[in-house]
């Protein structure tokens, strides 16, 4: 399996990061994309994670920090020089917490999309309660390589992303008892555009709800989607792993 969105540089893994990675390997998680959202996390990646040949790096300025873009964007160019860097993200819009005003979020989102487009980088998109603006900006900016991370939207939103030929990633919430409407959308995603993720340490699947999420738990999401799609788990693992490698250009 390939966990395409894990915040392994988060401070909540400081005490047992090596053990978390070992448990992931035992659970047959063969590759992990570590998402870093600030310079401190990039430093943790360089010091503690960059030596693992199966852990890759994505970096970007989260919409929560859009107001700090001028000081934080300095981390993007150094990130490009890290050998295992393969995507810009997570970036996007979040109108739920409103840590930064919407207009600033949109400005920063566009700036980072331009940054990615000029360097031919795939992007990892965060969207929460901002579906219309996210879709419009992605379309206006002519983005061709993107994954909608931790999808939790409605059918119209999903169809729009698929029309743009984007990848769609599902996380542990797909296993929640309350997520029946989300599960109903899973069959609409072509297998060639489907990815798996944990978004750890957040969103632990139902079977381990209440625990800190970690890459090993991506199995619960994979098994749920395999059941919905009526295909063997091993087949889904192989398909989604190859999808991730294609999007992030990993040989």
FENUR-V94032 format. One record per pair of residues at least 4 apart in sequence whose ideal C-beta (glycine too) atoms are under 8 Angstrom apart, sorted by the first residue. I is the first residue (numbers start at 1). J is the second residue. D is the distance in Angstrom with one decimal. If there is no record, write none. Layout:
i & j & d
I & J & D
I & J & D
This chain:
i & j & d
1 & 27 & 7.7
1 & 28 & 6.1
1 & 29 & 4.9
1 & 30 & 6.6
1 & 196 & 6.4
1 & 218 & 5.5
1 & 219 & 6.7
1 & 222 & 5.8
1 & 237 & 4.9
1 & 240 & 7.3
1 & 241 & 6.5
2 & 29 & 7.5
2 & 30 & 6.7
2 & 31 & 4.5
2 & 32 & 7.5
2 & 33 & 7.5
2 & 195 & 7.7
2 & 196 & 6.7
2 & 240 & 6.3
2 & 241 & 4.3
2 & 244 & 4.3
2 & 245 & 7.4
3 & 24 & 7.2
3 & 29 & 5.6
3 & 31 & 7.5
3 & 32 & 4.8
3 & 33 & 6.9
3 & 196 & 6.8
3 & 197 & 5.9
3 & 198 & 5.2
3 & 200 & 7.7
3 & 215 & 4.3
3 & 218 & 4.6
4 & 33 & 4.9
4 & 147 & 7.0
4 & 149 & 7.9
4 & 169 & 5.8
4 & 195 & 4.8
4 & 196 & 6.5
4 & 197 & 4.7
4 & 244 & 5.0
4 & 248 & 7.8
5 & 33 & 6.2
5 & 35 & 5.7
5 & 90 & 7.4
5 & 124 & 6.9
5 & 149 & 5.4
5 & 150 & 6.9
5 & 169 & 6.5
5 & 171 & 7.2
5 & 197 & 3.7
5 & 198 & 6.8
5 & 199 & 5.2
6 & 32 & 5.2
6 & 33 & 6.7
6 & 34 & 5.8
6 & 35 & 6.8
6 & 197 & 7.3
6 & 198 & 5.6
6 & 199 & 7.5
6 & 200 & 5.0
6 & 214 & 7.8
6 & 215 & 5.2
7 & 34 & 7.3
7 & 35 & 5.6
7 & 36 & 7.9
7 & 37 & 7.7
7 & 41 & 7.6
7 & 199 & 7.3
7 & 200 & 6.2
7 & 201 & 6.3
7 & 202 & 7.6
8 & 13 & 5.8
8 & 17 & 6.6
8 & 20 & 7.2
8 & 21 & 7.6
8 & 32 & 6.8
8 & 34 & 4.5
8 & 45 & 7.8
8 & 49 & 6.1
8 & 55 & 7.2
8 & 200 & 7.5
8 & 215 & 7.5
9 & 13 & 7.5
9 & 34 & 6.0
9 & 36 & 5.3
9 & 40 & 7.9
9 & 41 & 3.8
9 & 42 & 7.4
9 & 44 & 4.0
9 & 45 & 5.0
9 & 48 & 7.6
9 & 49 & 6.7
10 & 41 & 7.1
10 & 201 & 5.7
12 & 201 & 4.7
12 & 212 & 6.1
13 & 17 & 4.5
13 & 20 & 5.7
13 & 201 & 6.9
13 & 214 & 7.8
16 & 20 & 5.8
17 & 21 & 6.6
17 & 48 & 5.8
17 & 49 & 7.6
18 & 22 & 6.4
19 & 23 & 6.4
20 & 24 & 6.6
20 & 214 & 4.9
20 & 215 & 7.0
20 & 216 & 7.6
21 & 25 & 6.7
21 & 32 & 7.8
21 & 52 & 6.6
21 & 55 & 7.5
21 & 215 & 7.6
22 & 26 & 6.5
23 & 27 & 6.3
23 & 214 & 6.7
23 & 215 & 7.9
23 & 216 & 4.5
24 & 29 & 4.0
24 & 32 & 6.5
24 & 214 & 6.9
24 & 215 & 3.9
24 & 216 & 4.7
25 & 29 & 6.6
25 & 30 & 7.8
26 & 216 & 7.2
27 & 215 & 7.6
27 & 216 & 3.9
27 & 217 & 7.9
27 & 218 & 7.8
27 & 219 & 5.6
28 & 219 & 7.6
28 & 237 & 7.7
29 & 215 & 4.9
29 & 216 & 6.2
29 & 218 & 6.1
29 & 219 & 7.8
30 & 54 & 6.1
30 & 241 & 6.9
31 & 54 & 4.8
31 & 55 & 7.6
31 & 56 & 6.9
31 & 241 & 6.9
31 & 244 & 7.1
31 & 245 & 7.8
31 & 250 & 7.3
32 & 54 & 6.6
32 & 55 & 4.9
32 & 56 & 7.1
32 & 215 & 5.3
33 & 55 & 7.9
33 & 56 & 4.9
33 & 57 & 7.5
33 & 58 & 5.6
33 & 86 & 7.3
33 & 87 & 7.1
33 & 244 & 7.3
33 & 248 & 6.8
34 & 45 & 5.8
34 & 49 & 5.8
34 & 55 & 5.6
34 & 56 & 6.8
34 & 57 & 5.7
34 & 58 & 7.2
35 & 58 & 4.8
35 & 59 & 7.5
35 & 60 & 7.9
35 & 89 & 6.5
35 & 90 & 5.7
35 & 124 & 6.7
36 & 41 & 3.9
36 & 42 & 4.9
36 & 44 & 7.8
36 & 45 & 5.6
36 & 57 & 6.7
36 & 58 & 7.1
36 & 59 & 4.6
36 & 79 & 7.5
37 & 41 & 6.0
37 & 59 & 7.5
37 & 60 & 6.9
37 & 61 & 6.9
37 & 62 & 4.5
37 & 65 & 7.0
37 & 90 & 7.1
38 & 42 & 7.2
38 & 65 & 7.1
38 & 72 & 6.5
38 & 75 & 6.9
39 & 43 & 6.4
39 & 72 & 7.3
39 & 74 & 7.6
39 & 75 & 4.5
40 & 44 & 6.7
41 & 45 & 6.4
42 & 46 & 6.4
42 & 59 & 6.1
42 & 75 & 5.8
42 & 78 & 7.2
42 & 79 & 6.0
42 & 82 & 7.6
43 & 47 & 6.2
44 & 48 & 5.5
44 & 49 & 7.1
45 & 49 & 4.7
45 & 50 & 5.9
45 & 57 & 5.8
45 & 82 & 7.4
46 & 50 & 5.2
46 & 82 & 6.7
49 & 55 & 5.1
49 & 57 & 7.9
50 & 55 & 7.6
50 & 57 & 7.5
50 & 82 & 6.7
50 & 83 & 7.1
50 & 84 & 5.9
55 & 84 & 6.9
56 & 84 & 5.1
56 & 85 & 7.8
56 & 86 & 5.0
56 & 87 & 8.0
56 & 248 & 6.5
56 & 250 & 6.6
57 & 79 & 7.1
57 & 82 & 5.7
57 & 84 & 4.8
57 & 85 & 4.7
57 & 86 & 6.6
58 & 85 & 7.5
58 & 86 & 6.7
58 & 87 & 4.0
58 & 88 & 6.8
58 & 89 & 5.0
58 & 90 & 7.3
58 & 124 & 5.6
59 & 75 & 6.7
59 & 76 & 6.7
59 & 79 & 4.0
59 & 85 & 6.8
59 & 88 & 7.0
59 & 89 & 7.7
60 & 76 & 7.5
60 & 88 & 4.9
60 & 89 & 4.4
60 & 90 & 5.7
60 & 91 & 4.3
60 & 112 & 6.0
60 & 123 & 7.6
60 & 124 & 7.0
61 & 65 & 5.5
61 & 66 & 6.9
61 & 68 & 7.7
61 & 69 & 5.8
61 & 72 & 5.1
61 & 73 & 6.6
61 & 75 & 8.0
61 & 76 & 7.7
61 & 91 & 6.5
61 & 108 & 6.4
61 & 112 & 6.4
62 & 66 & 7.9
62 & 90 & 6.0
62 & 91 & 7.2
62 & 94 & 7.8
62 & 126 & 6.6
63 & 91 & 7.2
63 & 92 & 5.5
63 & 93 & 5.3
63 & 94 & 4.3
63 & 99 & 7.5
63 & 100 & 6.4
63 & 105 & 4.8
63 & 108 & 7.3
63 & 109 & 7.0
63 & 126 & 6.2
64 & 94 & 6.3
64 & 97 & 6.5
64 & 99 & 4.1
64 & 100 & 6.7
65 & 69 & 7.3
65 & 72 & 6.0
65 & 99 & 7.2
65 & 100 & 7.1
66 & 99 & 7.7
66 & 100 & 3.8
66 & 104 & 5.0
66 & 105 & 4.5
66 & 107 & 7.6
66 & 108 & 4.1
66 & 109 & 7.6
67 & 99 & 7.4
67 & 100 & 4.2
67 & 101 & 7.4
67 & 104 & 5.6
68 & 72 & 5.0
69 & 73 & 5.6
69 & 104 & 7.7
69 & 107 & 8.0
69 & 108 & 4.5
69 & 111 & 7.1
73 & 111 & 7.8
74 & 78 & 7.6
75 & 79 & 5.9
76 & 80 & 6.9
76 & 88 & 7.6
76 & 112 & 7.9
76 & 115 & 6.5
77 & 81 & 7.4
78 & 82 & 7.4
79 & 85 & 5.5
80 & 85 & 5.9
80 & 119 & 7.1
81 & 85 & 7.6
86 & 122 & 7.5
86 & 248 & 4.3
86 & 249 & 6.4
86 & 250 & 6.4
87 & 121 & 6.3
87 & 122 & 4.8
87 & 123 & 6.7
87 & 124 & 5.6
87 & 247 & 7.9
87 & 248 & 5.6
88 & 112 & 6.3
88 & 115 & 6.7
88 & 116 & 4.3
88 & 121 & 4.8
88 & 122 & 7.3
88 & 123 & 5.0
88 & 124 & 7.1
89 & 123 & 5.4
89 & 124 & 2.6
89 & 125 & 6.9
89 & 126 & 7.4
89 & 149 & 7.1
90 & 124 & 4.5
90 & 125 & 7.0
90 & 126 & 4.4
90 & 149 & 5.7
91 & 108 & 7.8
91 & 109 & 6.0
91 & 112 & 4.6
91 & 113 & 7.3
91 & 123 & 6.3
91 & 124 & 7.1
91 & 125 & 6.7
91 & 126 & 6.6
92 & 109 & 6.0
92 & 125 & 4.7
92 & 126 & 3.7
92 & 127 & 5.0
92 & 130 & 7.4
92 & 134 & 5.9
93 & 102 & 7.3
93 & 105 & 5.0
93 & 106 & 6.7
93 & 109 & 5.9
93 & 126 & 7.5
93 & 127 & 6.0
93 & 128 & 7.5
93 & 130 & 3.7
93 & 133 & 5.6
93 & 134 & 5.3
93 & 137 & 7.8
94 & 98 & 7.6
94 & 99 & 7.4
94 & 105 & 7.1
94 & 126 & 6.4
94 & 127 & 7.6
94 & 128 & 4.5
94 & 129 & 7.3
94 & 130 & 6.5
95 & 102 & 6.2
95 & 105 & 8.0
95 & 128 & 6.7
95 & 129 & 4.3
95 & 130 & 4.5
96 & 128 & 4.7
96 & 129 & 4.8
97 & 128 & 8.0
98 & 102 & 7.5
100 & 104 & 5.0
100 & 105 & 5.2
100 & 108 & 7.7
101 & 105 & 6.9
102 & 106 & 6.3
102 & 130 & 7.8
102 & 133 & 7.5
103 & 107 & 6.5
104 & 108 & 6.3
105 & 109 & 6.1
105 & 130 & 7.9
106 & 110 & 6.4
106 & 133 & 6.4
106 & 137 & 6.6
107 & 111 & 6.4
108 & 112 & 6.4
109 & 113 & 6.3
109 & 134 & 7.8
109 & 137 & 5.9
110 & 114 & 6.4
110 & 137 & 6.1
110 & 141 & 6.4
111 & 115 & 6.5
112 & 116 & 6.4
112 & 123 & 7.6
113 & 117 & 6.1
113 & 123 & 6.6
113 & 137 & 7.1
113 & 138 & 7.4
113 & 141 & 4.5
113 & 143 & 5.9
114 & 118 & 6.2
114 & 141 & 7.0
115 & 119 & 6.6
115 & 121 & 7.8
116 & 120 & 7.9
116 & 121 & 4.2
116 & 122 & 7.4
116 & 123 & 4.9
116 & 143 & 7.5
117 & 121 & 7.9
117 & 141 & 6.7
117 & 142 & 7.2
117 & 143 & 6.8
120 & 145 & 8.0
121 & 145 & 7.5
122 & 145 & 4.0
122 & 146 & 6.5
122 & 147 & 7.2
122 & 247 & 5.4
122 & 248 & 6.1
122 & 249 & 7.6
123 & 143 & 6.3
123 & 145 & 6.8
123 & 146 & 4.8
123 & 147 & 7.7
124 & 146 & 7.5
124 & 147 & 5.6
124 & 149 & 5.1
125 & 134 & 6.6
125 & 138 & 7.1
125 & 146 & 5.5
125 & 147 & 6.8
125 & 148 & 5.2
125 & 149 & 6.1
125 & 166 & 7.9
126 & 149 & 5.9
126 & 150 & 7.7
127 & 131 & 6.1
127 & 134 & 4.2
127 & 148 & 6.7
127 & 153 & 7.4
130 & 134 & 5.2
131 & 135 & 6.1
131 & 153 & 5.6
131 & 154 & 7.7
131 & 157 & 4.6
132 & 136 & 6.2
133 & 137 & 6.1
134 & 138 & 6.2
135 & 139 & 6.3
135 & 157 & 7.0
135 & 160 & 5.0
135 & 161 & 7.2
136 & 140 & 6.1
137 & 141 & 5.9
138 & 143 & 4.9
138 & 146 & 6.7
138 & 164 & 6.5
138 & 166 & 7.8
139 & 143 & 7.9
139 & 164 & 6.6
143 & 164 & 7.5
144 & 165 & 7.3
145 & 247 & 6.6
146 & 164 & 7.6
146 & 166 & 4.7
146 & 167 & 7.0
147 & 166 & 6.6
147 & 167 & 4.0
147 & 168 & 7.1
147 & 169 & 5.3
147 & 195 & 5.8
147 & 247 & 6.2
148 & 161 & 5.2
148 & 166 & 5.8
148 & 167 & 7.2
148 & 168 & 5.2
148 & 169 & 6.7
149 & 169 & 5.3
149 & 197 & 6.7
149 & 199 & 7.3
150 & 169 & 6.4
150 & 170 & 7.5
150 & 171 & 4.5
150 & 173 & 7.4
150 & 197 & 6.5
150 & 199 & 5.1
150 & 203 & 7.1
151 & 158 & 6.8
151 & 161 & 8.0
151 & 168 & 5.0
151 & 169 & 6.3
151 & 170 & 6.0
151 & 182 & 7.8
151 & 185 & 7.9
152 & 173 & 6.1
152 & 182 & 6.1
153 & 157 & 3.7
153 & 158 & 6.2
154 & 158 & 7.1
154 & 181 & 7.8
154 & 185 & 7.9
155 & 159 & 6.2
155 & 185 & 6.0
155 & 188 & 7.2
156 & 160 & 6.5
157 & 161 & 6.8
158 & 162 & 6.3
158 & 168 & 6.8
158 & 185 & 5.5
158 & 188 & 6.1
158 & 189 & 7.2
159 & 163 & 6.3
159 & 188 & 7.4
160 & 164 & 6.9
161 & 166 & 4.5
161 & 168 & 6.2
162 & 166 & 6.9
162 & 168 & 7.2
162 & 188 & 7.4
162 & 189 & 7.0
162 & 190 & 7.3
162 & 193 & 6.6
165 & 193 & 7.5
166 & 193 & 7.1
167 & 193 & 5.0
167 & 194 & 7.3
167 & 195 & 5.3
167 & 243 & 6.5
167 & 247 & 5.6
168 & 189 & 5.0
168 & 193 & 6.0
168 & 194 & 6.5
168 & 195 & 7.0
169 & 194 & 7.8
169 & 195 & 3.9
169 & 196 & 6.7
169 & 197 & 4.8
170 & 174 & 4.7
170 & 182 & 7.8
170 & 186 & 6.9
170 & 194 & 7.7
170 & 195 & 7.7
170 & 196 & 6.7
170 & 197 & 7.3
170 & 221 & 6.1
170 & 225 & 6.3
171 & 197 & 5.1
171 & 198 & 6.2
171 & 199 & 4.6
171 & 203 & 5.0
171 & 221 & 6.3
172 & 176 & 7.6
172 & 198 & 6.4
172 & 199 & 7.4
172 & 203 & 4.4
172 & 204 & 5.7
172 & 205 & 3.7
172 & 206 & 7.4
172 & 213 & 6.4
172 & 217 & 6.8
172 & 220 & 6.6
172 & 221 & 5.6
173 & 179 & 5.5
173 & 182 & 6.8
173 & 203 & 5.6
174 & 179 & 5.8
174 & 182 & 6.0
174 & 183 & 6.2
174 & 186 & 7.0
174 & 221 & 5.8
174 & 224 & 5.4
174 & 225 & 6.6
175 & 179 & 7.2
175 & 205 & 4.4
175 & 206 & 4.2
175 & 207 & 6.9
175 & 220 & 5.7
175 & 221 & 6.5
175 & 224 & 4.9
176 & 206 & 5.6
177 & 206 & 6.9
179 & 183 & 5.8
180 & 184 & 6.5
181 & 185 & 7.3
182 & 186 & 7.5
183 & 224 & 7.6
183 & 228 & 5.8
185 & 189 & 7.3
186 & 225 & 5.8
186 & 228 & 4.7
186 & 229 & 6.7
187 & 228 & 6.6
187 & 229 & 6.4
189 & 193 & 5.7
189 & 194 & 5.0
190 & 194 & 7.1
191 & 229 & 7.4
191 & 231 & 8.0
191 & 236 & 7.9
191 & 239 & 5.3
192 & 239 & 7.7
192 & 243 & 6.5
193 & 243 & 7.0
194 & 225 & 7.4
194 & 239 & 7.0
194 & 240 & 5.7
194 & 243 & 6.3
195 & 240 & 5.7
195 & 243 & 5.7
195 & 244 & 5.7
195 & 247 & 7.5
196 & 218 & 5.5
196 & 221 & 5.6
196 & 222 & 5.4
196 & 225 & 7.3
196 & 240 & 5.0
197 & 218 & 6.9
197 & 221 & 7.5
198 & 203 & 7.1
198 & 213 & 5.3
198 & 214 & 6.9
198 & 215 & 5.7
198 & 217 & 5.8
198 & 218 & 4.9
198 & 221 & 7.3
199 & 203 & 4.9
199 & 213 & 7.1
200 & 204 & 7.7
200 & 212 & 7.3
200 & 213 & 3.8
200 & 214 & 5.0
200 & 215 & 6.2
200 & 217 & 7.2
201 & 212 & 4.7
201 & 213 & 5.2
201 & 214 & 7.0
202 & 213 & 5.9
203 & 213 & 5.8
204 & 208 & 4.9
204 & 209 & 5.5
204 & 210 & 7.0
204 & 211 & 5.2
204 & 212 & 7.0
204 & 213 & 4.0
204 & 217 & 6.2
205 & 209 & 7.1
205 & 213 & 7.6
205 & 217 & 5.5
205 & 220 & 3.6
205 & 221 & 5.9
205 & 224 & 7.7
206 & 220 & 7.3
207 & 217 & 7.9
207 & 220 & 5.1
208 & 213 & 7.5
208 & 217 & 5.6
208 & 220 & 7.0
213 & 217 & 5.6
217 & 221 & 7.7
218 & 222 & 6.1
219 & 223 & 6.1
220 & 224 & 6.5
221 & 225 & 6.4
222 & 226 & 6.2
222 & 233 & 6.0
222 & 236 & 6.0
222 & 237 & 6.0
222 & 240 & 7.3
223 & 227 & 6.4
223 & 233 & 5.5
224 & 228 & 6.5
225 & 229 & 6.0
225 & 236 & 6.3
226 & 231 & 5.7
226 & 232 & 6.7
226 & 233 & 4.3
226 & 235 & 7.7
226 & 236 & 4.4
229 & 236 & 6.8
231 & 235 & 5.0
231 & 236 & 5.6
232 & 236 & 7.2
233 & 237 & 6.2
234 & 238 & 6.5
235 & 239 & 6.3
236 & 240 & 6.0
237 & 241 & 6.1
238 & 242 & 6.4
239 & 243 & 6.3
240 & 244 & 6.5
241 & 245 & 6.5
242 & 246 & 6.3
243 & 247 & 6.4
244 & 248 & 5.9
244 & 250 & 7.3
245 & 249 & 7.7
245 & 250 & 4.3
245 & 251 & 7.4
